Amino acid sequence: MDPFAALEDLEVRWRPMQDETEGDRASILLDDASMMIRSQKPTADTLAASDPVFAASLKIVTCAVVKRAMQALGKNVPIAYSI
């Protein structure tokens, strides 16, 4: 399954990736965040297909989760996941 947000969505909402390695890491985290959302809301894909506002919300939340995770990398900042 595709992530709810693409790397380009993250870059528009946050900043361009510094290099290919950072972009690859962000892409993995976009997949991970989308999978976590699906595990909590199994109907997310169906709802997103029929409701553009819900689809946009999924994109926003996915980008926010990835941004937070990337900012915390290497800083020993605890990350609490709740959806």
C-alpha positions as CSV (number, residue, x, y, z in Angstrom):
1,M,0.0,0.0,0.0
2,D,1.1,3.5,-0.7
3,P,1.8,5.9,2.2
4,F,-0.7,8.6,2.8
5,A,1.9,11.3,2.0
6,A,4.7,11.4,-0.5
7,L,8.2,12.7,0.1
8,E,7.3,15.8,-1.9
9,D,4.4,16.4,0.5
10,L,6.8,16.3,3.5
11,E,9.2,18.7,1.8
12,V,6.5,21.2,1.0
13,R,5.2,21.1,4.6
14,W,8.7,21.1,6.2
15,R,11.8,21.5,4.2
16,P,13.8,19.9,1.3
17,M,15.7,16.8,2.3
18,Q,19.5,17.5,2.6
19,D,20.6,14.5,0.6
20,E,19.5,11.1,-0.8
21,T,20.1,9.3,2.4
22,E,17.8,11.7,4.4
23,G,15.2,11.3,1.6
24,D,15.4,7.5,1.8
25,R,15.0,7.7,5.6
26,A,12.0,10.0,5.3
27,S,10.4,7.7,2.7
28,I,10.7,4.8,5.1
29,L,9.2,6.8,7.9
30,L,6.3,7.9,5.7
31,D,5.6,4.2,5.1
32,D,5.9,3.4,8.8
33,A,3.6,6.3,9.8
34,S,1.0,5.3,7.3
35,M,1.1,1.7,8.5
36,M,0.6,2.8,12.1
37,I,-2.4,4.9,11.1
38,R,-3.9,1.9,9.2
39,S,-3.4,-0.3,12.2
40,Q,-5.4,2.1,14.3
41,K,-8.0,2.9,11.6
42,P,-8.3,0.0,9.2
43,T,-10.9,1.8,7.1
44,A,-8.6,4.8,6.5
45,D,-8.0,4.0,2.8
46,T,-11.7,3.5,2.1
47,L,-12.6,6.8,3.9
48,A,-9.8,8.7,2.1
49,A,-11.0,7.5,-1.3
50,S,-14.5,8.9,-0.7
51,D,-13.7,12.0,1.4
52,P,-11.0,14.5,0.2
53,V,-10.9,16.2,3.5
54,F,-10.1,13.0,5.3
55,A,-7.5,12.2,2.7
56,A,-5.9,15.6,3.2
57,S,-6.0,15.1,7.0
58,L,-4.2,11.8,6.6
59,K,-1.5,13.5,4.6
60,I,-1.1,16.3,7.2
61,V,-0.9,13.8,10.1
62,T,1.5,11.5,8.3
63,C,3.9,14.4,7.5
64,A,3.7,15.7,11.1
65,V,4.6,12.3,12.5
66,V,7.6,11.9,10.2
67,K,8.8,15.5,10.8
68,R,8.7,14.9,14.6
69,A,10.5,11.6,14.2
70,M,13.2,13.1,12.0
71,Q,13.7,16.0,14.4
72,A,14.1,13.7,17.3
73,L,16.6,11.4,15.6
74,G,19.8,11.4,17.6
75,K,18.5,13.7,20.3
76,N,17.3,11.0,22.7
77,V,13.8,12.5,22.7
78,P,11.1,10.1,23.7
79,I,8.4,9.8,21.1
80,A,4.9,8.8,22.2
81,Y,2.7,7.4,19.4
82,S,-1.0,7.8,19.8
83,I,-3.6,8.2,17.2
